[in-house]
Amino acid sequence: MKLLLKEQCKQLALNGQLIDKTGNDDLVPVVKLFTPDANCTWLLVSTEPDDADIAYGLCDLGLGCPEIGSVRLSEIATVRGVMGLPVERDIHFTGNMMLKEYAAKARVVGWIRN
């Protein structure tokens, strides 16, 4: 499975330009990535205008402390869970809250929930 669709890459880049222009990074996530055999989840909002490999969003490595930050897409692509399965894109995900609302809810329960 391809991590990101072309449309998602385009929206992530547009959001990155918007953040760069306005300084407002509280946007609706474009894509959800996850490990099917581990507890890692990423809700990504944007990519850097100067480096499309750097994504910004809510990152949950399954340690009970999800946080907003940046991550390299190339690094996410190398992550494997306990059974060796690669990261997948949640094809059913549609963001319905702003990033900071997802983050607030995730911090309460210790993991990202839809």
Secondary structure by P-SEA (a helix, b strand, c coil): cccccaaaaaaaaaaaaaaaacccccccccbbbbbccccbbbbccccccccccccccbbbcccccccbbbbbaaaaaaccccccccccccccccccccaaaaaaaaaaaccccc
